[in-house]
Every structure is written in C-alpha cells, then in structure tokens.
Amino acid sequence: MIHKDLQMKHYLALILTLAMISIIIILLYRSLQKVRTTFIGAFTNGNVVVIDAGHGGMDGGATGISGLLEKDCTLTISKKLDLFMSFLGVPTVMTRTEDLSLDHQGGATIRKNKVSDLKARLRLAEETENAVFVSIHLNKFPQSQYRGAQVFYGPNNQNSELLAKSLQKCLITAIADGNTSIHKKATDDVYLMKKATCPAVTVECGFVSNPEEEVLLKDDGYQKKMVLAIAGGYLEYVNEST
C-alpha cells in the first residue's frame, strides 16, 4: 500500500512538473512573440512590400547558358522572400505566385499580352496602400564575365533611391563575392520603374550569362542568402526613412 502511495506521489509530482514546464514554455513563447511584434513593428512603418516575380507564363525572360529560365528563378526567390518577410511581420503582396502572365488574353498578340501583364503589376502596386515595390529579376549580357547583383530605382518617388542604396549595400555585404556594383536610376525603357509612384526598385539578382553565377542562382542556399540580404536592406531602409 505504501509502495502504491509513493508511486502515486511520484506520478502526481511528474504531472505537476510537466504542467509547470508547459506553462513556462507558453509564457516564454508569448513573451517572445510580443517582443518580436514590438521590435519588428518598429521597422515596418505601415508599409506593404509588393514582391514582383519578374516575367512568367509566356514570357520566360532571360535564359541562362545551361537553360535556367529567369521566370522560374525569380518566382522561387520571390516566394522565399515573401515567406521570410512574413516571418519578420512585414506585410507583403505578391504580383504572382504561379508561372503565369497577368491579365493574359487568349488570341491577343505577344506584345499586347506583355503590355497587359506590366499594367496589371503596376495597378496592383498603385492600389496597395503604402506600397513599396520590389521587382525581382535576373540580368544578362553578351559578355559572360559580368556578374553580381545590382539594384535600379524608379524616378518618381524620393525614397526609391534610398531603398536601392540600402538594398545594394546589404547585397554586397551578404553575398561577399567581390561585387562592386552601385545602385543606379532605372532607364526610361523599364516600364514599371518609369510609371510607379510608390518607392520602387528592381533587384537584378545576378547574371545568367555568367556560368558560375548561373549555377549559384539555382542553389537553394544562395537564394536564401539573397533573400536575407534583400530583407535586411529593406529593414535598414525603413529605419533610415522614419
């Protein structure tokens, strides 16, 4: 009888201990969530990051030496960026989450569908309150020696250059591949940069025309490093622009 009583006491003590540990874990989790929300909230500033995965559907974009399609790589990077931004508590909207062209019209010419696609992306950015437009692309050049990520900014919002500067700085620091590129104003032929009125940048993540960089752009770890750099640059931008 005494033995059974001792066993019962041990069971009760174990149950009580486990209950206390569970309560402590719950309280710690809630505290960490509160700290995370407060900390990250100070950086989001009410902005919504519109993540634009360049090209898609009928428009494959640039093609790498080994066949990497820009539209596929930009979508993969954009999805990872969206996931990480959400983890940080930064509100996001994606222009596309699948391999498609926006506002595609069957029977229309390729040119007309490309124009419709670009206008749909712009419309989404313009209709999103407090939007910060980040368009993800890959670069290509006839000569294969060129490499490195580079950021271009739109001319219509004074914060676009500040965003581009922060992103370029973080990309150079995080990737650490000897890249010396500087952020630049987008040329007039880049429709989305020319037309967007919100802070807007294009992140050229690398050159598919460079064999070594094309291999890296396919790599999951390298893509994550790219995403961390873009997210870090965005948070630095928000901190500096408040």
NORWO-V344602 format. One record per residue. N is the residue number from 1. SS is DSSP state (a for helix, b for strand, c for the rest). PHI is phi in degrees with one decimal (* if undefined). OMEGA is omega as a letter, one per 30 degrees, with the letter a starting at -180 (999 if undefined). Layout:
n=N ss=SS phi=PHI omega=OMEGA
n=N ss=SS phi=PHI omega=OMEGA
//
This chain:
n=1 ss=c phi=* omega=l
n=2 ss=a phi=-63.4 omega=a
n=3 ss=a phi=-61.9 omega=l
n=4 ss=a phi=-64.8 omega=l
n=5 ss=a phi=-63.0 omega=l
n=6 ss=a phi=-65.2 omega=l
n=7 ss=a phi=-61.8 omega=l
n=8 ss=a phi=-62.0 omega=l
n=9 ss=a phi=-64.1 omega=l
n=10 ss=a phi=-65.0 omega=l
n=11 ss=a phi=-62.1 omega=l
n=12 ss=a phi=-62.9 omega=l
n=13 ss=a phi=-64.0 omega=l
n=14 ss=a phi=-66.0 omega=l
n=15 ss=a phi=-61.9 omega=l
n=16 ss=a phi=-63.7 omega=l
n=17 ss=a phi=-62.5 omega=l
n=18 ss=a phi=-63.3 omega=l
n=19 ss=a phi=-63.8 omega=l
n=20 ss=a phi=-65.4 omega=l
n=21 ss=a phi=-62.8 omega=l
n=22 ss=a phi=-62.5 omega=l
n=23 ss=a phi=-63.3 omega=l
n=24 ss=a phi=-62.6 omega=l
n=25 ss=a phi=-62.2 omega=l
n=26 ss=a phi=-61.8 omega=a
n=27 ss=a phi=-64.7 omega=l
n=28 ss=a phi=-65.0 omega=l
n=29 ss=a phi=-61.6 omega=l
n=30 ss=a phi=-64.1 omega=l
n=31 ss=a phi=-64.6 omega=l
n=32 ss=a phi=-65.8 omega=l
n=33 ss=a phi=-63.8 omega=l
n=34 ss=a phi=-66.6 omega=l
n=35 ss=a phi=-63.7 omega=l
n=36 ss=a phi=-60.2 omega=a
n=37 ss=a phi=-62.8 omega=a
n=38 ss=a phi=-65.6 omega=a
n=39 ss=a phi=-65.9 omega=a
n=40 ss=a phi=-68.9 omega=l
n=41 ss=a phi=-58.7 omega=l
n=42 ss=a phi=-68.0 omega=a
n=43 ss=a phi=-100.1 omega=a
n=44 ss=a phi=-74.8 omega=l
n=45 ss=c phi=59.8 omega=l
n=46 ss=c phi=78.3 omega=a
n=47 ss=c phi=-74.6 omega=l
n=48 ss=b phi=-121.7 omega=a
n=49 ss=b phi=-84.1 omega=l
n=50 ss=b phi=-90.5 omega=a
n=51 ss=b phi=-94.6 omega=a
n=52 ss=b phi=-107.8 omega=l
n=53 ss=b phi=-79.0 omega=a
n=54 ss=c phi=-58.3 omega=l
n=55 ss=c phi=65.3 omega=a
n=56 ss=b phi=127.2 omega=l
n=57 ss=c phi=64.1 omega=a
n=58 ss=c phi=-68.2 omega=a
n=59 ss=b phi=-99.1 omega=a
n=60 ss=c phi=-80.6 omega=a
n=61 ss=c phi=73.9 omega=a
n=62 ss=c phi=-72.7 omega=l
n=63 ss=b phi=-117.4 omega=a
n=64 ss=c phi=-76.0 omega=a
n=65 ss=c phi=-58.8 omega=a
n=66 ss=c phi=-96.0 omega=l
n=67 ss=c phi=103.1 omega=l
n=68 ss=c phi=-62.4 omega=l
n=69 ss=b phi=-92.8 omega=a
n=70 ss=a phi=-57.1 omega=a
n=71 ss=a phi=-61.0 omega=a
n=72 ss=a phi=-75.0 omega=a
n=73 ss=a phi=-67.5 omega=a
n=74 ss=a phi=-65.0 omega=l
n=75 ss=a phi=-67.9 omega=l
n=76 ss=a phi=-62.8 omega=l
n=77 ss=a phi=-64.4 omega=a
n=78 ss=a phi=-63.2 omega=l
n=79 ss=a phi=-64.5 omega=l
n=80 ss=a phi=-67.1 omega=l
n=81 ss=a phi=-65.1 omega=l
n=82 ss=a phi=-60.4 omega=a
n=83 ss=a phi=-63.7 omega=a
n=84 ss=a phi=-71.1 omega=l
n=85 ss=a phi=-61.5 omega=l
n=86 ss=a phi=-63.2 omega=l
n=87 ss=a phi=-60.1 omega=l
n=88 ss=a phi=-77.0 omega=a
n=89 ss=c phi=90.2 omega=l
n=90 ss=c phi=-90.8 omega=l
n=91 ss=c phi=-64.0 omega=a
n=92 ss=b phi=-136.2 omega=l
n=93 ss=b phi=-137.9 omega=l
n=94 ss=b phi=-106.3 omega=l
n=95 ss=c phi=-71.1 omega=l
n=96 ss=c phi=-150.7 omega=l
n=97 ss=c phi=-120.8 omega=a
n=98 ss=c phi=-136.5 omega=l
n=99 ss=c phi=-82.1 omega=a
n=100 ss=c phi=-151.0 omega=l
n=101 ss=c phi=-99.9 omega=a
n=102 ss=c phi=-75.2 omega=l
n=103 ss=c phi=55.0 omega=a
n=104 ss=c phi=-67.3 omega=l
n=105 ss=c phi=-118.1 omega=l
n=106 ss=c phi=-61.7 omega=l
n=107 ss=c phi=92.3 omega=l
n=108 ss=c phi=-77.2 omega=l
n=109 ss=c phi=-69.6 omega=l
n=110 ss=a phi=-58.2 omega=a
n=111 ss=a phi=-60.2 omega=a
n=112 ss=a phi=-63.8 omega=l
n=113 ss=a phi=-68.4 omega=l
n=114 ss=a phi=-64.9 omega=l
n=115 ss=a phi=-63.8 omega=l
n=116 ss=a phi=-61.2 omega=l
n=117 ss=a phi=-62.3 omega=a
n=118 ss=a phi=-64.9 omega=l
n=119 ss=a phi=-65.0 omega=l
n=120 ss=a phi=-66.1 omega=l
n=121 ss=a phi=-65.0 omega=l
n=122 ss=a phi=-63.6 omega=a
n=123 ss=a phi=-60.4 omega=l
n=124 ss=a phi=-61.9 omega=l
n=125 ss=a phi=-65.6 omega=a
n=126 ss=a phi=-71.7 omega=a
n=127 ss=a phi=-86.8 omega=l
n=128 ss=c phi=-88.1 omega=a
n=129 ss=c phi=-67.4 omega=l
n=130 ss=c phi=55.8 omega=a
n=131 ss=b phi=-72.8 omega=l
n=132 ss=b phi=-125.3 omega=a
n=133 ss=b phi=-94.2 omega=l
n=134 ss=b phi=-122.4 omega=a
n=135 ss=b phi=-99.5 omega=a
n=136 ss=b phi=-99.6 omega=a
n=137 ss=b phi=-140.9 omega=l
n=138 ss=b phi=-121.0 omega=a
n=139 ss=b phi=-99.0 omega=l
n=140 ss=c phi=-152.2 omega=a
n=141 ss=c phi=-144.3 omega=a
n=142 ss=c phi=-57.8 omega=l
n=143 ss=c phi=-89.3 omega=a
n=144 ss=c phi=-82.0 omega=a
n=145 ss=c phi=-77.1 omega=a
n=146 ss=c phi=-76.3 omega=a
n=147 ss=c phi=-155.8 omega=l
n=148 ss=c phi=105.4 omega=l
n=149 ss=c phi=-75.0 omega=l
n=150 ss=b phi=-145.2 omega=a
n=151 ss=b phi=-113.3 omega=l
n=152 ss=b phi=-119.6 omega=a
n=153 ss=b phi=-123.0 omega=l
n=154 ss=c phi=-79.3 omega=a
n=155 ss=c phi=-91.6 omega=a
n=156 ss=c phi=-92.4 omega=l
n=157 ss=c phi=-134.7 omega=a
n=158 ss=a phi=-63.8 omega=a
n=159 ss=a phi=-83.1 omega=a
n=160 ss=a phi=-62.0 omega=a
n=161 ss=a phi=-67.2 omega=l
n=162 ss=a phi=-62.2 omega=l
n=163 ss=a phi=-62.9 omega=a
n=164 ss=a phi=-61.3 omega=l
n=165 ss=a phi=-62.4 omega=l
n=166 ss=a phi=-65.1 omega=l
n=167 ss=a phi=-65.3 omega=a
n=168 ss=a phi=-62.0 omega=l
n=169 ss=a phi=-60.2 omega=a
n=170 ss=a phi=-70.5 omega=l
n=171 ss=a phi=-63.8 omega=l
n=172 ss=a phi=-64.9 omega=a
n=173 ss=a phi=-68.9 omega=a
n=174 ss=a phi=-74.1 omega=a
n=175 ss=a phi=-74.1 omega=l
n=176 ss=c phi=50.3 omega=a
n=177 ss=c phi=-112.5 omega=a
n=178 ss=c phi=84.6 omega=l
n=179 ss=c phi=-63.3 omega=l
n=180 ss=c phi=-117.3 omega=a
n=181 ss=c phi=-63.1 omega=l
n=182 ss=c phi=-116.4 omega=l
n=183 ss=c phi=-68.1 omega=a
n=184 ss=b phi=-139.6 omega=l
n=185 ss=b phi=-70.5 omega=l
n=186 ss=c phi=-67.3 omega=l
n=187 ss=c phi=-73.9 omega=a
n=188 ss=c phi=-66.0 omega=a
n=189 ss=c phi=-83.8 omega=l
n=190 ss=c phi=-90.7 omega=a
n=191 ss=a phi=-54.3 omega=a
n=192 ss=a phi=-64.1 omega=l
n=193 ss=a phi=-70.8 omega=a
n=194 ss=a phi=-68.6 omega=a
n=195 ss=a phi=-97.9 omega=a
n=196 ss=c phi=-64.6 omega=l
n=197 ss=c phi=-98.5 omega=l
n=198 ss=c phi=-82.5 omega=l
n=199 ss=b phi=-55.2 omega=a
n=200 ss=b phi=-141.4 omega=l
n=201 ss=b phi=-139.4 omega=l
n=202 ss=b phi=-114.5 omega=l
n=203 ss=b phi=-102.2 omega=l
n=204 ss=b phi=-85.3 omega=a
n=205 ss=b phi=-73.4 omega=a
n=206 ss=b phi=159.2 omega=a
n=207 ss=b phi=-102.7 omega=l
n=208 ss=c phi=-74.9 omega=l
n=209 ss=c phi=-83.6 omega=l
n=210 ss=c phi=-99.3 omega=a
n=211 ss=a phi=-55.8 omega=a
n=212 ss=a phi=-67.7 omega=a
n=213 ss=a phi=-72.3 omega=l
n=214 ss=a phi=-61.4 omega=l
n=215 ss=a phi=-61.9 omega=l
n=216 ss=a phi=-64.2 omega=a
n=217 ss=a phi=-64.7 omega=l
n=218 ss=a phi=-84.3 omega=a
n=219 ss=c phi=-80.3 omega=a
n=220 ss=a phi=-59.8 omega=a
n=221 ss=a phi=-64.4 omega=l
n=222 ss=a phi=-67.6 omega=l
n=223 ss=a phi=-62.0 omega=l
n=224 ss=a phi=-66.0 omega=l
n=225 ss=a phi=-62.3 omega=l
n=226 ss=a phi=-62.0 omega=a
n=227 ss=a phi=-63.6 omega=l
n=228 ss=a phi=-59.6 omega=l
n=229 ss=a phi=-66.3 omega=l
n=230 ss=a phi=-65.4 omega=l
n=231 ss=a phi=-63.3 omega=l
n=232 ss=a phi=-62.5 omega=l
n=233 ss=a phi=-65.0 omega=l
n=234 ss=a phi=-64.0 omega=a
n=235 ss=a phi=-63.4 omega=l
n=236 ss=a phi=-66.0 omega=l
n=237 ss=a phi=-60.3 omega=a
n=238 ss=a phi=-62.9 omega=l
n=239 ss=a phi=-62.2 omega=a
n=240 ss=a phi=-80.5 omega=a
n=241 ss=a phi=-92.1 omega=l
n=242 ss=c phi=-91.0 omega=999
//
